[in-house]
Amino acid sequence: MSSLNTKIYTLVPSRKVAFLGLGVMGYPMAGHLALAGHSVTVYNRSAAKAAAWQTEIAAAGAVAKLGQAATPREAAADADIVFCCVGNDDDLRSVVLGADGAFSGMKKGTVFVDHTTASADVARELSKAALALGLQFIDAPVSGGQAGAQNGALTVMCGGDAATFAAVQPVIDAFARAVTLLGDSGAGQLAKMVNQICIAGLVQGLSEAIAFGQRAGLDMEAVLGVISKGAAQSWQMENRGKTMIAGKFDYGFAVDWMRKDLGLVLDEAKRNGARLPVTALVDQFYADVQQAGGTRWDTSSLITRLK
């Protein structure tokens, strides 16, 4: 699959934006912003990847100004909106705070939109820091995986100020199919945790169902074709069922990242008193997959434990 599949973009006023982090998600997300007509300056720890992005997106037909910067501060210096998608809380702080961080270069009134899946605590921390500097902060983790990013069809869960959200939503639409404000700062991250709890249980259930059916001698592609038309239907079944049957696990979100996310979930549950017995168990099942060498397999690799 190519790194970016173009879509039909809603016409909105062109903005100057920065994008920090060109991983498997950020790379196509930044590309959609450029192809939607926004001027985009990117920052990535690997400058070579930033250069490759600029070359590819220009070749794909972007007509607005493209650029790359040596630091997050430089990338953010002239931006109206700064987007970010990095690995975890520490990565986020490293590109936001400090002398070379984005906050030090942003002009007053600029909005920082964070698509990292991180803790609700760091979202609240950075939102408070932003407000003290005359900036705005929206936590906006995404769901939809690499394919969703490439197709510009991500689901975006947001926390923050309503007026600020309304200002950035039309721009986020370049790489999203649904963008929703769910509450104050941290609400987006908490909603993403709910999302990951649901996925953990679904993937384990689908794994057990396929393994059971195979042991029973059923044609599982045919079975999934039937039950996906009924109450058992899910995104996981539709998009991962056949690849799980085939034993192919290089299509999506890596086990290492899922364990990171479930760690955030379980930490938050300790704070708020939520009981998550199934999620905690599935987290340990993913630890088994890691120990078996599946750190970079996608989350559907849970089924390998049952073979």
C-alpha positions in Angstrom: 0.0 0.0 0.0 1.3 3.5 -0.8 1.9 5.9 2.0 -1.0 8.1 1.0 -4.3 7.6 -0.9 -5.8 10.8 -2.0 -9.4 11.7 -1.2 -12.0 14.4 -2.0 -11.2 17.3 0.3 -13.7 19.8 1.7 -12.7 23.3 0.6 -11.7 25.4 3.6 -9.5 28.5 3.9 -5.8 27.6 3.6 -3.8 27.7 6.8 -0.2 27.6 7.8 0.4 24.4 9.7 3.2 22.5 11.3 3.3 18.7 11.7 5.6 17.1 14.3 6.3 13.4 13.9 6.2 11.5 10.6 5.6 8.0 11.7 3.2 5.5 10.1 0.3 7.8 11.1 1.8 11.3 11.0 3.4 10.9 7.5 0.1 10.4 5.6 -1.8 12.8 8.0 0.6 15.6 7.2 0.3 14.7 3.5 -3.5 15.0 3.5 -3.2 18.5 5.1 -0.9 19.5 2.2 -3.1 18.0 -0.5 -6.1 19.8 1.1 -4.4 23.1 0.3 -2.7 24.0 3.5 1.0 25.1 3.8 2.8 22.5 5.8 6.1 22.5 7.5 7.2 19.2 9.0 9.6 18.2 11.7 10.9 14.6 12.3 13.8 13.3 14.3 15.1 11.8 11.0 15.6 14.7 8.6 15.9 12.2 5.8 12.3 11.1 6.3 11.1 14.7 6.4 12.9 15.3 3.1 11.3 12.1 1.6 7.9 13.3 2.7 8.3 16.7 1.1 9.4 15.1 -2.2 6.5 12.6 -2.2 3.8 15.0 -1.4 5.0 17.6 -3.9 4.9 14.8 -6.5 1.4 13.9 -5.4 0.2 17.3 -6.4 0.4 19.6 -3.4 0.4 23.2 -4.6 0.8 25.0 -1.2 4.2 25.7 0.3 5.9 22.7 1.9 8.9 22.8 4.1 10.9 21.0 6.8 12.4 22.3 10.0 15.4 21.3 12.1 13.5 21.7 15.4 9.9 21.7 16.6 10.4 25.3 17.6 11.4 26.3 14.1 8.5 24.3 12.5 6.0 25.9 14.8 7.3 29.5 14.5 4.9 30.8 11.8 2.1 28.3 12.1 -1.6 28.9 12.8 -2.0 25.3 14.0 0.6 22.9 15.1 -0.2 19.2 14.8 1.7 16.4 16.5 1.7 12.6 16.4 4.6 11.0 18.4 5.0 7.8 20.5 4.2 8.5 24.2 4.1 11.0 27.0 7.9 11.5 27.1 8.2 11.9 23.3 5.4 14.4 23.4 7.0 16.5 26.2 10.3 16.4 24.2 8.8 18.1 21.1 6.6 20.5 23.1 8.6 21.8 26.0 12.1 23.2 26.4 14.1 25.7 24.4 13.7 23.8 21.1 10.1 22.8 21.8 7.1 23.9 19.8 5.6 26.0 22.6 8.7 28.2 22.7 8.2 29.1 19.0 4.5 29.4 18.8 2.9 32.9 18.5 0.1 33.7 20.9 -3.3 32.3 19.9 -1.8 29.4 18.0 -3.5 26.0 18.6 -1.5 22.8 19.3 -3.4 19.7 18.3 -2.0 16.5 19.7 -2.8 13.2 18.0 -0.5 11.1 20.2 -2.1 8.4 22.2 -0.9 9.5 25.6 -2.1 9.9 29.2 -5.0 12.2 30.2 -2.6 13.6 32.7 -0.1 14.8 30.1 -2.9 16.3 28.1 -4.0 18.3 31.1 -0.4 19.3 32.0 0.3 20.6 28.5 -3.0 22.3 28.2 -2.3 24.2 31.4 1.2 25.1 30.1 -0.2 26.3 26.8 -2.8 28.6 28.4 -0.1 30.1 30.6 1.7 31.1 27.3 -1.4 32.4 25.6 -1.7 29.3 23.4 -4.5 26.7 23.0 -4.2 22.9 23.3 -6.5 20.1 22.0 -5.8 16.5 22.8 -7.0 14.5 19.8 -6.0 10.9 19.7 -7.1 8.9 16.6 -8.5 5.5 15.7 -8.4 3.8 12.4 -4.9 2.6 12.1 -2.4 3.0 9.3 -5.0 2.4 6.7 -7.3 5.0 8.2 -4.4 7.5 8.1 -3.5 6.7 4.5 -7.1 7.0 3.4 -7.8 10.2 5.3 -10.5 8.4 7.2 -9.5 8.5 10.9 -11.8 8.9 13.8 -10.6 11.8 16.1 -11.6 12.0 19.7 -11.0 15.5 21.2 -10.7 17.2 24.5 -10.4 21.0 25.1 -12.1 24.3 24.6 -15.2 24.3 22.4 -14.4 27.5 20.5 -10.8 26.3 19.8 -12.1 22.9 18.7 -14.6 24.6 16.3 -11.7 26.6 14.8 -9.5 23.5 14.0 -12.1 20.9 13.1 -12.4 21.9 9.4 -8.7 21.5 9.1 -8.6 18.1 10.9 -11.3 17.0 8.4 -8.5 16.6 5.8 -7.5 13.3 7.3 -10.6 12.3 9.2 -14.1 11.0 8.7 -15.3 11.8 12.2 -14.1 14.5 14.6 -15.9 14.9 17.9 -15.3 17.1 21.0 -16.0 14.9 24.1 -15.2 17.3 27.0 -12.5 19.3 28.6 -8.7 18.6 28.3 -8.0 14.9 28.7 -11.4 13.8 27.5 -10.0 12.8 24.1 -7.3 10.6 25.7 -9.9 9.0 28.0 -12.1 8.2 25.0 -9.2 6.6 23.2 -8.7 4.4 26.3 -12.4 3.3 26.0 -11.7 2.5 22.3 -8.7 0.3 23.2 -10.6 -1.5 25.9 -13.2 -2.4 23.3 -10.7 -3.5 20.8 -8.8 -5.7 23.3 -11.9 -7.7 24.1 -13.1 -7.9 20.5 -9.7 -9.2 19.1 -9.5 -11.8 21.9 -13.1 -13.0 21.2 -12.5 -13.1 17.5 -9.2 -15.1 18.0 -11.0 -17.7 20.2 -13.9 -18.0 17.7 -11.6 -18.6 14.7 -9.4 -21.1 16.6 -12.5 -22.9 17.9 -14.0 -23.1 14.4 -10.8 -24.3 12.9 -10.5 -27.1 15.5 -14.1 -28.0 14.7 -13.2 -28.4 11.0 -15.2 -25.5 9.7 -14.4 -23.4 6.7 -13.8 -20.2 8.7 -13.8 -17.8 5.8 -17.3 -19.1 5.0 -18.4 -18.9 8.6 -17.1 -15.3 9.0 -18.9 -14.4 5.8 -22.2 -15.5 7.3 -21.9 -14.2 10.8 -20.5 -10.9 9.7 -24.0 -10.2 8.4 -25.5 -10.6 11.9 -25.0 -9.5 15.5 -21.4 -10.7 15.6 -20.3 -8.2 13.0 -17.4 -5.9 13.9 -14.6 -3.9 12.2 -12.1 -6.4 13.4 -14.0 -9.3 11.8 -14.5 -7.4 8.6 -10.8 -6.3 8.3 -8.8 -8.8 10.2 -10.8 -12.1 10.1 -9.3 -13.4 6.8 -5.8 -12.3 7.6 -6.0 -14.1 11.0 -7.1 -17.3 9.3 -4.2 -16.9 6.9 -1.7 -16.3 9.8 -0.7 -12.9 8.4 -0.1 -10.2 11.0 1.6 -7.3 9.2 -1.4 -5.2 8.4 -1.9 -2.8 11.3 -1.3 -1.5 14.8 1.8 -3.2 16.4 1.6 -5.3 19.6 4.2 -3.0 21.3 1.9 0.0 20.8 -1.1 -1.8 22.0 0.6 -2.8 25.2 1.7 0.9 25.6 -2.0 1.9 25.2 -3.3 -0.8 27.6 -0.7 0.3 30.1 -2.3 3.8 30.0 -5.7 2.3 30.4 -4.8 0.1 33.4 -3.0 3.0 35.1 -6.0 5.2 34.7 -8.3 2.4 36.0 -6.2 2.3 39.2 -6.8 6.0 39.6 -10.5 6.0 38.9 -11.4 2.6 40.5 -12.7 1.0 37.3 -12.6 -2.8 37.2 -11.1 -4.1 34.0 -10.5 -7.9 34.4 -10.8 -8.8 30.7 -8.5 -5.9 29.6 -5.9 -6.8 32.2 -6.0 -10.5 31.0 -5.7 -9.5 27.3 -2.8 -7.2 28.2 -1.0 -10.3 29.6 -1.9 -12.3 26.5 -0.2 -9.5 24.4 2.9 -9.9 26.7 2.9 -13.6 25.6 2.9 -12.5 21.9 5.8 -10.1 22.6 7.8 -12.9 24.3 7.1 -15.1 21.2 8.8 -12.5 19.0 5.6 -10.7 17.8 6.5 -7.2 19.0 5.8 -5.7 15.6 3.0 -8.0 14.6 -0.4 -6.3 14.5 -3.0 -6.8 17.3 -4.8 -9.6 15.6 -1.8 -11.8 16.4 -3.5 -12.7 19.6 -4.7 -15.8 17.8 -1.1 -17.2 17.7 -1.4 -18.0 21.4 -4.3 -20.4 20.6 -2.5 -22.4 17.9 
